[in-house]
Every structure is written in C-alpha cells, then in structure tokens.
Amino acid sequence: MKKIKHLANTLIFGFTTIVSSTMAQNEINFLRYDDDFSLVKNDSLKKGPDYLKYNSFGNHNYISFGGELREQFQIYRNLNFGDVPPSYQNTSPTQLWHRFLLHTNIEVGNHLRLFIQFNNTLRFLNDNPITSEIDENQLSLHQAFAEVNLHQWKFRLGRQELLYGNSRLITVREGPNTRLTFDGVVIKRTTNKGRIDFLTVSKVISKQNIFDDESFKECLIGIYGTRYFANHKIGLDYFALNFQSKASTYNYRTGFENRQTYGTRLFVNTTKVNFELEGAYQSGTFDNLTIDAYNILVDVNVQVLPSKKGVIGLAANAASGDNDSEDRKLNTYNLLYAKPAYGLAIPIGATNMISIYPYVKINPIQKLNIVAQVFFLARNSNQDGTYSPGMVENRPSPNLLFTSRKKTLGVFYTVETTYRQNKNLSFSFDASYFSAGSYPLATGLGKDIVYISFKSTFKF
C-alpha cells in the first residue's frame, strides 16, 4: 500500500511540473464539467495547459484534459470537544490532506459528450483511524457520464457531481478531502428565464481502497428548478425531493426512511443589498414514525466599501430537532447532502440547530478575499442530539441520551482567506476557535476547539 501511495505521488508531481510552467486563460469552474475553454477551440497558437484543451480527432470531434492538485495541512486541537472513540490515539492531531483529480471531456459532434474523472485522495501524518468518505480514497472513478444535448434539453446518465442553490440541500461537499458524487439520471431543461432538473440518483459511498466505492444504498428522486425575474436580479429556487434509505439512524434508532422535502429559496442580488430567504418542510415516515420537520434561513447583507467589495451581513438559521421521544413523530430535519454549515473545525451539522451569525467580507487587494464570521449556536430541541454534516449522531453518547436539557452549543469564530494568484493557482489560510457552551460540557469533556488550515490548489 505504501508503494501505491509513493507511485501515485511521484506521477502527480511529475505531471504537475510539466503543466505548471504557464497558466491557462479560460474559465475553470467549480464543477469541472462546466469548464469553458471555447476560446482555444480554434486557436492554433495554444500555450501551456491550453495544449490539453480541444484537440480535434475527426470531424467536429474534440478531446480535452484537465485536473486539480490540492494539498492541505491542518492542525486540530481537541477534536469533537475532546470526546473521541477509544480507537483514537490523539485528540489534537496534525495532518496533511492530498487530493488529485484528473478528467477528460470528449465531444462527439454537436450532441454527444462523455466526461470521465478519476480521484486520488490521501491522508498523512495522522495515526487516528481514517474516515474514508472524508479523508482518503486511494483511487476511484469519481465521475463517468454520457450526455446527450438536444437544444434546451440535456440527458445525462452515469456518475456525476451535483450542486443546487446555495449548497444547503445537494452539493459536492468541497470541504472534505473526497468530494461527493452520485450515480443516476439527470434531465436538464434550460431557458433564458431559468432551468429545471429532473433527477433520480443515488449517493456514491466513498471507500478507502482502489475502485471499491459503492452506491444504490439510498435513493433521491425529484426536481430542482430556478426561475429568474427582473433581469436576473431576483431568483426563485423551488424543489420537491423524495429520499429513501434503509439504514437511517435518529437518536440511535435505525430503520427505513421515506422522506419528502419541499421548499423554495428567494434570492435578490442588487448593487447595494443582497437578500436570501430559504425554507423547507419535510414529511414522510421513518420506521413507524411520522416525519414532521422544517428548516428556515434568512440572510441579509449590505455593501459598505464598493472599491474593496466590502460586505457586512447577518444571517439566522433554524432547523428542527425531535420534540418528544415518546410521541409518534420524528421532527429531526435531514440535511440530505448539504455542505458542512460550519466548516471542518467542528463535527456539527445544521440540524436540530438555531444559529445567528454576523459576518464581514472584504477584498483588501484584488487577489485576496477575506471572510470573518461569528456563529452563536444552540440546540433547537433538548430532546434530540447533534448530528454530523453526514447525519450521524455524535452527541450525546447513547448512555447519556435525553439526560441533559442544556441547549447552548457555544460561540464559533472563523476567519477564511483565499489568495488567487490567477485562474489556476490559489492559496488559502483558515483559522477558527470554538468556545464550548453548556451542552458540550454536560455531555462530555466540552473542551474548546482550535483549527488551522493551510491549502494550495492548482487547477488546469
């Protein structure tokens, strides 16, 4: 296994050295299948990584290559407030995350496209057990789909990343080392007034070893659409989704979950003021319980320094937790496949949670972006625990279930900075501190958490 890691890193280093001499001048997207390198399609004077884009084979057939190399060094103090399983050797580890993604995009004529992406993620320096879906997947087929493009319709079949809205429902989970992907069918219709996706997909369960990922353990069926108004200054997302899983667990009770999620997201983007209001309601059944859950978010921000892109904002979020363990209802809101709401520092997702958080964003210089936030966090219900972003209950432990009525989780301070040298190369520094409140203290050691991260990313 060590030889495999050594070989992978040797190949990655050599390949990166070759392509890093010059930088591409086209658009690299967060979802790499949306990259736009059309500027070099008919360019006979390609330079550097542009040589990898739009190479012709046959009549109207093209092949492109691209990738990403990300190295992230992290320092933790007091993982999970100091409460870790007995198998952990260190509650304050340092670790190095390595990610390498390599993809090819093949366009056959004007209507057919094939997209294939391989993933290599590794973790070093940390002797604690590896969580494969977060830390390490030595080699996997991350994406592989065929897409038929017919005017305003696209029909996509295979393994693919998905991202909708503001990543609070379905996203790729960029923060963890291994991104999230799905198997299934997505049908897309796009017009100048918006788009709507019809999807039937299953989350891919990332495993640690080579080509051993799994899927079809749970299912997501539904629609997600966006409609624009007032020259795209106002937008409205709407969604209706059905989630099914045979192995869901709430308050350490496991059973079959059949959950429907309905909701909307209104967002307004103007020069001075931005506003976002999102609400979702969930119904259905879990085991022999009736689901009755909700999530509400409000976010308002104002531009204060236009020359520095300065923004001051205030947001509030409330997600339901189970109200009564003795009734026939489950009120725990399921995050589905949302991004980690509070980053990587704390293993807490935004379910059974009330949060209020002011924030500041600024670009002191053109290439540098800084975001500072303060989260005031508390449990919504003292009859339910707290869950990870992946909906795994992590507090309290089973023997302390329903024993504490404390709600205050604590105050979380974060600073995130990103320096973009160009479209290909960026560097990030993140630091955060969590001052533990009465709930972590009542259900464990309750130590304060410190997290520091240094990250470099090269995309081509």
C-alpha positions as CSV (number, residue, x, y, z in Angstrom):
1,M,0.0,0.0,0.0
2,K,2.8,2.4,0.8
3,K,4.3,1.7,-2.7
4,I,1.0,2.6,-4.3
5,K,1.0,5.9,-2.4
6,H,4.6,6.6,-3.3
7,L,3.9,5.8,-7.0
8,A,0.8,8.0,-7.1
9,N,2.6,11.0,-5.6
10,T,5.6,10.5,-8.0
11,L,3.3,10.6,-11.0
12,I,1.3,13.5,-9.7
13,F,4.5,15.6,-9.0
14,G,5.9,14.9,-12.5
15,F,2.7,15.7,-14.3
16,T,2.2,18.9,-12.3
17,T,5.7,20.0,-13.1
18,I,5.0,19.6,-16.8
19,V,1.8,21.6,-16.9
20,S,2.6,24.3,-14.3
21,S,5.0,26.3,-16.4
22,T,2.3,28.6,-17.9
23,M,-1.3,29.3,-16.9
24,A,-4.5,28.9,-18.9
25,Q,-6.6,32.0,-19.7
26,N,-10.0,30.4,-19.8
27,E,-12.8,29.7,-17.3
28,I,-12.3,26.9,-14.8
29,N,-15.5,26.1,-13.0
30,F,-16.2,24.7,-9.5
31,L,-17.9,21.8,-11.4
32,R,-15.3,20.8,-13.9
33,Y,-17.7,19.5,-16.5
34,D,-18.9,23.1,-16.8
35,D,-15.4,24.4,-17.8
36,D,-15.4,26.8,-20.7
37,F,-12.3,26.6,-22.9
38,S,-14.1,27.5,-26.1
39,L,-11.6,30.4,-26.7
40,V,-8.9,27.9,-27.6
41,K,-11.2,25.6,-29.7
42,N,-9.9,27.1,-33.0
43,D,-6.6,28.6,-31.6
44,S,-3.5,27.4,-33.5
45,L,-1.2,29.1,-31.0
46,K,-2.0,27.3,-27.8
47,K,0.3,27.7,-24.8
48,G,1.0,25.7,-21.7
49,P,-2.1,23.8,-20.4
50,D,-4.1,25.1,-23.3
51,Y,-2.5,22.3,-25.3
52,L,-4.7,19.9,-23.3
53,K,-7.9,21.5,-24.5
54,Y,-10.0,20.9,-27.6
55,N,-7.7,18.6,-29.5
56,S,-9.5,17.5,-32.7
57,F,-10.0,13.9,-33.8
58,G,-12.2,13.5,-36.8
59,N,-14.9,15.9,-38.0
60,H,-16.3,18.0,-35.1
61,N,-14.9,15.7,-32.5
62,Y,-12.8,17.0,-29.7
63,I,-11.0,15.7,-26.6
64,S,-9.8,17.8,-23.6
65,F,-7.9,17.0,-20.4
66,G,-7.9,18.8,-17.0
67,G,-7.2,18.3,-13.4
68,E,-6.6,19.6,-9.9
69,L,-3.9,19.2,-7.3
70,R,-4.7,20.2,-3.8
71,E,-2.5,19.9,-0.7
72,Q,-3.9,21.0,2.7
73,F,-2.1,21.0,6.0
74,Q,-4.4,21.0,9.1
75,I,-3.9,21.5,12.8
76,Y,-6.6,20.4,15.3
77,R,-6.8,20.9,19.0
78,N,-9.5,19.0,20.9
79,L,-11.3,17.1,18.2
80,N,-15.0,16.9,18.9
81,F,-14.5,18.9,22.1
82,G,-12.0,16.3,23.3
83,D,-14.5,13.4,23.1
84,V,-13.2,10.8,20.7
85,P,-13.6,7.0,20.4
86,P,-11.1,4.7,22.3
87,S,-9.5,3.8,18.9
88,Y,-8.2,7.3,18.5
89,Q,-4.6,7.9,19.6
90,N,-4.6,11.7,19.5
91,T,-7.3,14.3,20.2
92,S,-5.1,17.1,18.8
93,P,-3.6,15.8,15.5
94,T,-1.9,17.4,12.7
95,Q,-2.5,16.0,9.2
96,L,-1.8,16.5,5.5
97,W,-4.6,16.0,3.0
98,H,-3.7,15.3,-0.6
99,R,-6.1,15.4,-3.5
100,F,-5.5,14.8,-7.2
101,L,-8.3,14.8,-9.8
102,L,-7.8,14.1,-13.5
103,H,-10.5,14.3,-16.1
104,T,-11.2,14.1,-19.8
105,N,-14.0,15.6,-21.7
106,I,-14.9,14.1,-25.1
107,E,-17.3,15.9,-27.5
108,V,-18.6,13.8,-30.4
109,G,-20.3,16.0,-32.9
110,N,-22.7,18.6,-31.6
111,H,-25.0,16.5,-29.4
112,L,-23.0,13.8,-27.5
113,R,-20.5,14.3,-24.7
114,L,-18.5,11.9,-22.5
115,F,-17.0,13.1,-19.2
116,I,-14.6,10.9,-17.1
117,Q,-12.8,11.9,-13.9
118,F,-10.5,9.9,-11.6
119,N,-10.0,10.8,-7.9
120,N,-6.9,10.2,-5.7
121,T,-7.2,11.4,-2.1
122,L,-4.8,10.5,0.7
123,R,-4.2,11.4,4.4
124,F,-0.7,11.6,6.0
125,L,0.8,12.3,9.5
126,N,-2.4,11.4,11.4
127,D,-2.4,8.0,13.1
128,N,-6.1,8.1,14.1
129,P,-8.5,5.8,12.1
130,I,-9.3,7.0,8.6
131,T,-12.9,8.0,7.7
132,S,-12.9,7.0,4.1
133,E,-15.8,9.4,3.0
134,I,-13.8,12.3,4.4
135,D,-10.1,11.5,4.4
136,E,-8.9,9.0,1.9
137,N,-9.9,7.3,-1.3
138,Q,-6.8,5.9,-2.9
139,L,-8.2,5.7,-6.4
140,S,-11.8,5.9,-7.7
141,L,-13.8,6.6,-10.7
142,H,-15.2,9.8,-9.4
143,Q,-17.3,10.8,-12.5
144,A,-18.3,9.0,-15.7
145,F,-21.3,10.1,-17.6
146,A,-22.7,10.4,-21.1
147,E,-24.7,13.5,-22.0
148,V,-27.0,14.0,-25.0
149,N,-27.6,17.7,-25.8
150,L,-30.8,18.5,-27.7
151,H,-31.3,22.2,-27.9
152,Q,-32.7,23.2,-24.5
153,W,-32.6,19.7,-23.1
154,K,-29.7,17.7,-21.8
155,F,-30.0,14.0,-20.8
156,R,-27.2,12.8,-18.6
157,L,-26.6,9.2,-17.5
158,G,-23.9,8.0,-15.2
159,R,-21.8,9.1,-12.2
160,Q,-21.8,12.9,-11.7
161,E,-21.3,15.7,-9.2
162,L,-24.4,17.8,-8.4
163,L,-24.8,21.2,-6.9
164,Y,-28.0,23.2,-6.4
165,G,-28.9,26.5,-4.8
166,N,-26.6,27.7,-2.1
167,S,-25.4,24.1,-1.3
168,R,-27.8,23.6,1.6
169,L,-29.5,20.6,0.1
170,I,-27.4,18.9,-2.6
171,T,-23.8,19.7,-3.2
172,V,-20.3,18.1,-3.7
173,R,-19.1,18.8,-0.2
174,E,-15.9,20.6,-1.2
175,G,-14.5,20.9,2.3
176,P,-13.8,17.2,3.0
177,N,-10.8,15.7,1.1
178,T,-13.0,13.5,-1.1
179,R,-15.9,15.2,-2.9
180,L,-19.4,13.8,-3.1
181,T,-20.7,12.3,-6.3
182,F,-23.9,10.5,-7.4
183,D,-24.9,7.6,-9.7
184,G,-28.1,8.0,-11.8
185,V,-30.0,10.0,-14.4
186,V,-30.4,13.8,-14.6
187,I,-32.5,15.5,-17.2
188,K,-31.9,19.3,-17.6
189,R,-34.0,21.9,-19.3
190,T,-32.6,25.4,-19.6
191,T,-34.1,28.6,-20.9
192,N,-33.2,32.3,-20.7
193,K,-35.6,32.6,-17.7
194,G,-34.2,29.7,-15.7
195,R,-33.7,26.0,-15.6
196,I,-35.2,22.8,-14.1
197,D,-33.6,19.5,-13.3
198,F,-35.3,16.1,-13.0
199,L,-33.1,13.7,-11.1
200,T,-33.1,10.1,-10.0
201,V,-29.8,9.5,-8.2
202,S,-28.0,7.5,-5.5
203,K,-25.1,8.8,-3.4
204,V,-21.8,7.1,-4.1
205,I,-20.3,5.9,-0.8
206,S,-16.5,6.6,-1.0
207,K,-14.3,3.7,0.2
208,Q,-10.6,3.9,1.2
209,N,-9.1,1.5,-1.3
210,I,-8.9,1.2,-5.1
211,F,-12.1,1.2,-7.2
212,D,-14.2,-0.1,-4.3
213,D,-16.8,2.6,-4.0
214,E,-20.5,1.6,-3.5
215,S,-23.9,3.2,-4.4
216,F,-27.6,2.4,-4.5
217,K,-27.8,2.2,-0.7
218,E,-30.2,5.1,-0.8
219,C,-32.2,7.0,-3.4
220,L,-33.1,10.6,-4.2
221,I,-35.8,11.4,-6.7
222,G,-37.3,14.7,-7.6
223,I,-37.0,18.1,-9.2
224,Y,-34.9,21.3,-8.6
225,G,-35.6,24.4,-10.6
226,T,-34.7,28.1,-10.7
227,R,-36.7,31.0,-12.2
228,Y,-35.3,34.5,-12.7
229,F,-37.0,37.8,-12.7
230,A,-36.2,41.5,-13.1
231,N,-33.3,40.9,-15.5
232,H,-31.8,38.1,-13.2
233,K,-31.7,40.4,-10.1
234,I,-34.3,38.3,-8.4
235,G,-34.3,34.5,-8.4
236,L,-36.6,31.8,-7.0
237,D,-35.5,28.2,-6.5
238,Y,-38.1,25.5,-5.9
239,F,-37.6,21.9,-5.2
240,A,-39.5,18.7,-4.4
241,L,-37.5,15.6,-3.5
242,N,-38.1,12.1,-2.2
243,F,-35.3,10.5,-0.1
244,Q,-35.2,6.8,0.8
245,S,-32.7,4.9,2.9
246,K,-32.9,1.5,4.6
247,A,-30.2,2.4,7.2
248,S,-31.1,5.8,8.6
249,T,-30.5,6.4,12.3
250,Y,-32.0,9.0,14.7
251,N,-31.4,9.0,18.4
252,Y,-29.6,5.7,17.9
253,R,-32.7,4.1,16.4
254,T,-32.3,2.6,12.9
255,G,-35.0,2.0,10.3
256,F,-36.3,2.6,6.8
257,E,-36.7,6.3,5.9
258,N,-39.0,7.6,3.2
259,R,-38.8,11.4,3.4
260,Q,-40.2,14.1,1.2
261,T,-38.6,17.6,1.1
262,Y,-40.5,20.6,-0.3
263,G,-39.2,24.2,-0.4
264,T,-38.3,27.4,-2.0
265,R,-35.3,29.8,-1.9
266,L,-35.8,33.5,-2.8
267,F,-32.6,35.5,-3.5
268,V,-32.2,39.1,-4.5
269,N,-28.9,40.5,-5.9
270,T,-28.5,44.2,-6.3
271,T,-25.6,46.6,-6.2
272,K,-26.2,47.6,-2.5
273,V,-28.2,45.0,-0.8
274,N,-28.4,41.2,-1.1
275,F,-31.2,39.2,0.5
276,E,-31.8,35.4,0.8
277,L,-34.8,33.6,2.3
278,E,-34.9,29.8,2.2
279,G,-37.5,27.4,3.7
280,A,-38.0,23.7,3.5
281,Y,-40.6,21.3,5.0
282,Q,-40.1,17.6,5.3
283,S,-42.8,14.9,5.6
284,G,-42.9,11.1,5.3
285,T,-42.1,8.2,7.6
286,F,-39.1,6.8,9.5
287,D,-39.6,3.3,10.8
288,N,-43.1,3.6,12.3
289,L,-42.8,7.4,13.0
290,T,-44.3,10.2,11.0
291,I,-41.9,12.8,9.8
292,D,-42.7,16.5,10.5
293,A,-39.6,18.7,10.2
294,Y,-38.5,22.1,8.9
295,N,-35.6,24.4,8.1
296,I,-35.7,28.2,7.7
297,L,-32.8,30.6,6.8
298,V,-32.7,34.4,6.4
299,D,-29.5,36.2,5.2
300,V,-29.2,39.9,4.5
301,N,-26.0,41.8,3.6
302,V,-25.1,45.3,2.6
303,Q,-22.2,46.6,0.6
304,V,-20.2,49.1,2.5
305,L,-16.9,49.5,0.6
306,P,-17.6,49.1,-3.1
307,S,-13.9,49.6,-4.1
308,K,-12.9,46.7,-1.8
309,K,-16.0,44.7,-2.3
310,G,-16.7,45.1,1.4
311,V,-19.9,43.4,2.7
312,I,-21.5,43.3,6.2
313,G,-24.2,40.7,6.7
314,L,-26.4,39.0,9.3
315,A,-27.9,35.5,8.9
316,A,-30.1,33.3,11.0
317,N,-31.0,29.6,10.6
318,A,-33.4,27.3,12.5
319,A,-33.6,23.6,11.8
320,S,-35.9,21.4,13.8
321,G,-35.0,18.6,16.1
322,D,-37.1,15.9,17.6
323,N,-39.5,17.4,20.1
324,D,-40.7,14.3,22.1
325,S,-39.2,10.9,22.1
326,E,-42.5,9.4,23.3
327,D,-44.8,10.6,20.6
328,R,-45.3,9.0,17.2
329,K,-43.4,11.7,15.3
330,L,-39.8,12.4,14.1
331,N,-39.0,16.1,13.9
332,T,-35.3,15.8,13.1
333,Y,-34.6,17.7,9.9
334,N,-32.5,15.7,7.4
335,L,-29.7,17.7,5.8
336,L,-29.6,15.3,2.9
337,Y,-26.4,16.2,1.0
338,A,-25.8,19.8,2.2
339,K,-22.3,21.3,2.6
340,P,-20.9,21.4,6.2
341,A,-22.5,24.5,7.5
342,Y,-19.7,25.3,10.0
343,G,-16.7,24.0,8.0
344,L,-14.2,21.4,9.1
345,A,-13.4,22.5,12.6
346,I,-16.4,21.1,14.4
347,P,-18.3,17.8,13.5
348,I,-21.7,19.5,13.8
349,G,-24.3,19.8,11.0
350,A,-27.1,22.4,10.9
351,T,-29.9,20.0,12.0
352,N,-31.6,20.5,15.4
353,M,-29.8,23.8,15.5
354,I,-30.5,27.5,15.9
355,S,-27.8,29.8,14.7
356,I,-27.3,33.5,14.4
357,Y,-24.2,34.7,12.6
358,P,-22.9,38.2,11.6
359,Y,-20.2,38.2,9.0
360,V,-17.9,40.5,7.1
361,K,-16.4,40.0,3.6
362,I,-13.7,42.2,2.0
363,N,-11.1,42.2,-0.8
364,P,-8.3,44.4,0.6
365,I,-6.4,43.8,-2.6
366,Q,-7.7,42.5,-5.9
367,K,-6.5,38.9,-5.5
368,L,-7.2,38.5,-1.7
369,N,-10.6,37.6,-0.3
370,I,-11.3,37.6,3.5
371,V,-14.4,36.3,5.3
372,A,-14.8,36.6,9.1
373,Q,-17.9,35.1,10.8
374,V,-19.1,34.6,14.4
375,F,-21.7,31.8,14.9
376,F,-23.9,31.7,18.1
377,L,-25.1,28.1,18.2
378,A,-27.7,26.3,20.3
379,R,-29.8,23.1,20.0
380,N,-33.3,23.8,18.8
381,S,-34.7,20.9,20.9
382,N,-33.2,19.4,24.1
383,Q,-35.0,16.1,23.2
384,D,-32.6,15.5,20.3
385,G,-28.9,15.3,19.9
386,T,-26.5,16.9,17.4
387,Y,-25.5,15.3,14.1
388,S,-22.6,15.5,11.8
389,P,-23.0,17.1,8.3
390,G,-23.4,13.5,7.1
391,M,-26.4,12.9,9.5
392,V,-24.5,10.7,12.0
393,E,-25.5,11.5,15.6
394,N,-22.3,12.4,17.6
395,R,-23.6,13.9,20.8
396,P,-24.7,12.8,23.3
397,S,-23.5,9.2,23.6
398,P,-26.2,6.6,23.8
399,N,-25.9,6.2,27.6
400,L,-26.5,10.0,28.0
401,L,-29.5,10.2,25.7
402,F,-32.2,12.6,26.9
403,T,-30.3,13.2,30.2
404,S,-29.2,16.8,29.5
405,R,-31.6,19.7,29.0
406,K,-28.8,22.1,28.1
407,K,-29.1,23.8,24.7
408,T,-26.1,26.2,24.3
409,L,-23.6,24.7,22.0
410,G,-21.2,27.7,22.1
411,V,-19.7,30.5,20.1
412,F,-17.7,29.8,16.9
413,Y,-15.2,32.3,15.5
414,T,-13.9,31.8,12.0
415,V,-11.6,33.6,9.5
416,E,-11.2,32.3,6.0
417,T,-8.8,33.9,3.4
418,T,-8.1,33.0,-0.2
419,Y,-5.4,34.4,-2.4
420,R,-6.0,33.8,-6.1
421,Q,-2.7,34.2,-8.0
422,N,-4.6,33.5,-11.2
423,K,-7.4,31.3,-12.5
424,N,-5.2,28.2,-12.0
425,L,-3.4,28.8,-8.7
426,S,-4.8,29.7,-5.3
427,F,-3.7,29.7,-1.6
428,S,-5.9,29.6,1.4
429,F,-5.5,30.1,5.2
430,D,-8.3,29.4,7.6
431,A,-8.4,29.7,11.4
432,S,-11.2,29.1,13.8
433,Y,-11.9,28.9,17.5
434,F,-14.9,27.3,19.2
435,S,-15.7,28.3,22.8
436,A,-17.7,25.4,24.1
437,G,-21.0,26.1,25.8
438,S,-23.1,24.3,28.4
439,Y,-24.3,21.4,26.1
440,P,-20.8,20.1,25.2
441,L,-19.8,20.4,28.9
442,A,-22.9,18.5,30.1
443,T,-22.4,15.6,27.6
444,G,-18.7,15.1,27.6
445,L,-15.4,16.9,28.2
446,G,-16.5,20.0,26.5
447,K,-13.1,21.4,25.6
448,D,-12.6,24.4,23.4
449,I,-11.6,23.7,19.8
450,V,-8.9,25.3,17.7
451,Y,-8.5,24.6,13.9
452,I,-5.9,26.0,11.5
453,S,-5.6,25.1,7.8
454,F,-3.1,26.0,5.0
455,K,-4.1,25.0,1.5
456,S,-2.7,25.3,-2.0
457,T,-4.7,24.4,-5.1
458,F,-3.6,24.2,-8.7
459,K,-6.2,23.6,-11.5
460,F,-5.6,23.2,-15.2
